[in-house]
Amino acid sequence: MKSTTVFDVATWAGGALIAGVPEHEISSISTDTRTIGQGDAFLALSGENFDGHNFVAKAVEQGATTLIVSQLPAETVEFSGNIIHVRDTLKALQNIALHYRRQSIADVYAIGVTGSNGKTSTKDFLKSVLGQTGVVNATLGNLNNHIGLPMTVLATTDEHQYGVWEMGMNHPGEISPLAEIGAPDCAVVTNIGTAHIEHMKTREAIADEKAALPRAVRPDGFCVMPATDDYFEHVKAQLHCEMIGVGAEDSEIRAENVVSGEAGMEFDLIIGEAQAAVCLPVMGRHMVTNALLAAAVGHRRGLSIETIAEGLSHTELTGGRLERDSWNGVAILNDSYNANPDSVKAAISSLMEAPGEGRRVVALGFMGELGDLEESAHREVGAFAAENGVDLLVTVSDRAQPIAAGADNKVPTQSFDNQEAAAAYLQSELRAGDTLLVKGSRAAAMEKVINHLKG
């Protein structure tokens, strides 16, 4: 965060400076006493199961010189610094980030990223491509919600030329306030799928919610989206800015000669009449599409095709997204971070395209936030696995058992109550040369299968 006076922060927050020095400067706002540093401001967030006001004394002990609170702590705290009083600390955080974006880092070129799947990998590709010519502040992990996005914006400083900011949702009306805070210069919509359909009810509602991000882009900006997505025209019709489609046969930006190699996905990047070879360090044809989205942004920012290809080929991807691993000669595709029907099908397709002579084995946990579609969606995934020729299907937990049922005895299946039991079975069953895909929703904690398998 660029140094900002306490008075300005209080004004942006919609609060009052009830103690302290207005001219005192703040260069960092923290909501976590474990990461607070000397001279930081501590903002006391409150939620259903926690209240940051209970940690004010700890924040002061750690060196906080400014407190942003909606109530003074019940305990006595010896404190001679600045106190900003606000009605709602979460709203204050969001307001501070909104004004900081417009008044302190208005020159930073911001790319907002949303979509049902692939936000984080697309963010990683964007960071690597744009990082070839500038310094990028990108969302850490998937801190893309009503708290994570403001904190990411506030982490932007003078050294950054770009902001690549994920914006996620699982309920109606969540994207618009994030877009208002981030004020994107351009938007990337990775796809319109079925993630969070429990709360959104229909894919059309999901598309309308995702479209709130590019709707916030000014008319001289642009939005990038796969031209092959069946909601491409639906989103385009809602925008005031230019819509750029990638990945179709007639798209200016597309991939040709796509193959799965030992190191990842190899393809020829085509931009107009130019061509450059790319080797993504990750499996999956859907990852190629995500890379094309990043290439389009890089191209519009004036980067050469060679620079874009270099950035894509050297991307450092966030863990748990088709991350390659191994155990006793078994290749492991760790895609355990999250799951929904579309992303599971894409991961299974990636598994079947992966090089290797051994069997293709799938270990799946449950998929969350599907509502009334939960059982049918799990059965659909099981049927997809069988139709695509997996050699062995393993499911973990009762909620994932319908996946095995969906396979309809067309492939061997094994179901287990927990990750440890599944790993024990896989230890005895897997052979050198096999390839194992591990995937499930975050709550399914399928990374534990890999940990038990290797440990």
N, C-alpha and C positions, 0 to 999 in steps of 0.2 A: 504494500500500500504506500502511495506517495504521502509524504508528511502533510497532515491536514490539521488545522487548529481544532481545539476542543469546541470552540464556539461554532465552527462550521459543522462539525459532526453532530452537535446537539441540535442545530437548526435543521440539518438534513433528516435527523431522526424524528423530528416533530416533538422534541422534548425540551426540557429546561435544564440549564446548568445551575444546580442548586449549591454547588461548592466547587472551589478551584479557581484556576486562572484561565480566562478565555483564550489567551494567546498561546497557551501550552500546546505543543504539537503531538499528534498521534501518528505512528507509522505502522501500526498493526492492531487489528481487533481480533480477539480470540474468544471462543465460546467454550474452551476446554482448558481447565487448569493444568492438565498434563503437558500442554504445549505452550503455555504462556511464558513470555520472557520479560526481562526487566524493561519497564517503561511501556509495556503493552496496555491496551484497553481490554477490560474483561466485560463481555456482554452476557448477562445472565438469562439464557433461554429457559423456558419452562414448557413442560409437556405433560402428557397423561401420567407418566411414570417417573418423572424427574423434575427437579426445580433447581436451576443454576444458582438461585439466590442462596441456597444452602452451602455454596462453595465460595462465597465472596471472601471469607476470611482466608481460605486457601489461596485464592487468586492474589490477594494482597501480600500474603507470605511469599508467593512466587515472584513478586515484583511488579504487579499491576499498579499503574499510577492513575488510571482512569476507570471508573465503574459506570456501566450503562445498565440501569436497573429500573424495575417497575415498583419495587418496594425495598425498603432498607432492611438489612438483615436483622433478625431477632436478637442475635448475639452481638455483643459489643465488639466492634472492630476498630482498632486504632488506625486511623487513616487520615492523612492530611492532603490527599490528592484531589482529583476532580471527580465529581459525581453528576452524571447526567440522568435525570429522572424522565422516564417515558411511560406511557400507558401500557404498551404491549411491546415486549422486547423483540419478538419475532418480526412484527411489523416495522419496528425501528431498524432492525438489521436490513430488511429489504429496502426500506426508504434510503438508508445510508448508501447502499450499493447502487441504487437507481441514480441518486444525485452524483455519486462518485464517478459513475460511468459517463455522465453527461458533462460534468464540470472539470474532472481531473484527468480522465483518460479518453476524451472524445476523439483523439487522433488515432487510437488503437483500432485497427480493422478487425471487426468481430464477426466470426462465423458461428451461427447457431446450428446445432445438430440435433435432430430428433428422428423418430421412426420406431417401428415396432421391434425390429431386430437390428443389430449391427452398429448401434450408435458408438459404442466404445472403440471398436476396431476402425470405424470410419474416422473417428476423432484422432486415433493413433496415426492413421495414414495422412490425415491433414497436417498434423503436427510435424511429421517427418518431411513432407513435401514443402510446406511453407518454411520450415526450419532451415531449408537450404539457403535462404536469402534473408532471413530475419529471425528474431527471437520470439518464441511463441509461448504464451501462457495458456495451457490446456487443462481441462478438467482432470483432476486426479481421480483415478479409479472410475467410479460412476457417481461422483458427488454432483448429481444433476437435478436435485429437487429444490424445494422452496427454501432450504437452508444451504445446501451445497452450492447452488448457483450463485447466490449473493457472496458467499465466502470466496468463491473462485474469482468473481469480478473484483473483489477487494484485494485479492492477491496480485493483481496486475500493477506493474510499476512503470517507471520511465524507460526501463530497458526493453520493454515488450513492444513489438510492432504489430503482433497479431494476438487475438484471443480466440481460441477454439473451445466453445462452451456447449457441452451437452445439456439438453433440456428434456427431462423425462416426465412421465405422468402415469397415473393409474386410475384417476377419477376425472370426470368432466370439469372443465374450467381451470385446469392446472397449468396449461402451457402459456396462456395469454399473459398472466402476471410475470412469468419467467421471461417471456419475450420483451415485455415492457422494461424489465430491469436490464437485460442484456443489450437492448437496442441493436440488433444484428444488422450488419451491412449486407450480409447475404445469408441464405438459409440452405441447409442440406436436409432433405427428407430421405431417409434410407429406404423405407418401404412402408406399406400399410398392411399389417398382419392382424393376428388375433390376440396378441398379448393384451392382457387386462380387459378382455371382453366381458368378464364377470361384472365389472362396473360400468363398462361402456355400452354393453348390450349388442351393438352391431358394428360391422367393419366400417360402414358409412359414418357412424358417429366417431369412430376412431380416426378416420380420415379427416373429418371436420376439425377434430381436436388438434391433430398434428398440423393441419393447415394454418392454425393460429400463429405458428412461428413465421412462415413466409408471408403471411398477411401483415406482419409487423415490419417487414422490410420496406424501405422507402422505394418509390417508383423507379429510381435509377439504379437500384440494386438488382439482385437476381436470386433465383432458387434453383437448386440442382436436385434432380430426382431420377431414378431409373425409368427410362422411357417404356420399359417392359412391364412396369407395375400397372395392374388393372385399375388403379385409382389415380393414375397420372393426370388424366384429363379432368377428373373430378376436383383434384387439388388445384390444377392450373386455372380452372374457371373462377376460382375465388380470389385470385391474386391481382395486385396492381403492378407487380414487378415482372421482369422477364422470367420465363420458365425454361430451363435447359434440361433436355432429356439425354441420358447417356445409356450406352449398352445395347441399343437396338442395332440391327444390321445397317440401317440408314442413318444412325446417329453420327455426328461429327466426331464424337469421342466414344471409342469402343475398343473392344479387345478381340484380337484374332489369334488363331493357332494356340488355343488354350490347352495346356496339358498339365497333369499332376506329376511333378518331379520329386526326387528324393528330398530336395530342400524346401519345396513348397509349390506354389502355382506359377507356372511359366507361361508367358503370353507376349504377344506383340501389342503394344499400346499404339493406337491410331488416333491422331488428332489432325483432322483435315487430310492433307496429303503427306503429313510427316509420320514417321514410324520409329519406335524405339523398343528394345527388348527389356522386359521386366521379369524379375523372379521374386514373387512375394514370399516372405519367410513364414508362410502359414498355408494350411490346406483349405480347399473349399472354393467352388465356383462362385458362391455368394460373396466370398472375400474379394474376388476379382471385381465384382460389381461395386463393392464398397470402395475399392481402390480407384475405380473410374470416377466416382463422385469427388474424391480428393483431387484427381487429375484435372477435372473440370474447373475447380476453384483455382488451382495453381495456374492453369492456362489463362483464366480471366484476369489473374493478377500479374500476367506478363512473364511467367516463367517459361523457359524453353522446354521442349519435350524431353530433352536429355536430362535436364535438372529434375523434372518431375519423375522420370523413370528412376533416377538415382535415389530420390527420396523414398519412393515406394519400395524399392528393393532393399533398403536399409532401415525399414520401419522396425521399431521396438514395440511389440504388441503387449498390451496389458495381459497379465496371466489369466489362465482359465478359459481362454478363447481359442479352441482348437490348438492348444499348446502341445508341442511334441515332447514326449517323454519316452522312457523305455524301462523294461524290467526283464532280466534274464532272456534277452533276445526277443522279447515281445515289444512291438511298437505301440505306444499309447498316445491316443489323441484325447487330451484333457480339455473338454468343453463344459466343465462342471459349473461354470459361474452362474448360469441361469438357463431357463428353457421355456419354450412355448411350442405349440404344434409345428409352426413354420420353421423355427430354428432347429428343432429336433430332426425334421425331415431333411433340412439342408445339411446338417451334420452327418446324417446317415448317408446321404449322397456323397459327401466328401470322403467318408470312410470307404465306400465302395470304389471310389476313383483313386484312392491312395495306392502308391506302388507297394509291391510285396506279394509273395507267392502263397503265404499262409492263409488261415481262416480269418474271416471278418466277424468279430465278436462285439456285441453292443451291451453295455450295462447302463440301464436307465432308471432314474428316480422319477418321482411324480412331477407334474407340471401344475403350478398354482394359478389362482385368479381366473379360473375358467367357468366358475359358477355352474349353471345347469348343464353346461356342455362338458363337464369334467370327464364323465365316464366315456361318452362318445368320442371325445377328442383323444383320450388315451387309447381306446380301441383303434382309432384311425391310425395312430402312430404305429401300433403293433402290426396292423395290416400293411402299412407302408414298408416296414422293416422286412416283413415276409416277402412282399412283392419284389423288393429290390435285392433279395438273395442273401441276406445276412446268414451266417453259418450257425450262430448261437445268440440267443436273446436272454439276457439276465435282467430281472427287475428287482427293485429294492423298495419295500414297504407295501402295506395293503393298498394305499392310494395308487400305486403304480401297477398293481396286479392286472387291471384291465388291459394294459399294454400286451401282456402275455396272452390274455384271452383274445385280443384282436388279431394276434398272429394265427389263430385258428389251427394250431397244430401243423402249420405248414413249414415251420422251422423248429428245431429243438429250443425249449424254453426252460428256465429255472427261475423261481421266485423266492425271495428271502425277506425276512422281517427287518434286517438291519444291514448296514454297510460292512460290518466286520464279518458276518456270515457270508455275504456275497464275495468278499475278498478272499476268504478261506477257500471257497469253492473255485474261484478263478485261479488261485495259486496251484490247485491240483489239476485244473483242466487246461490252462493255457500252455502252449508249446512255442518254442523259438520259431520265429517267422510269422506268428499270428499278429494281427493288428486289433487293438481294443479301443473302442470309443466309450468314453464315460461322460454322461450328461444328465442334468436334472435341474429343477428350479433351485434357487438359492437356498430355500428352506430345506430342500432334500439333502443338502450337504454331501453331494456325491464325491467331492474331493477326498472324503474319508475312505472311500473304496481304494483309491490310489495309495493313500497313506498306509492303510493296512496291508495292501498288496505288497508294497515295497518295504514295509517295516517289519 
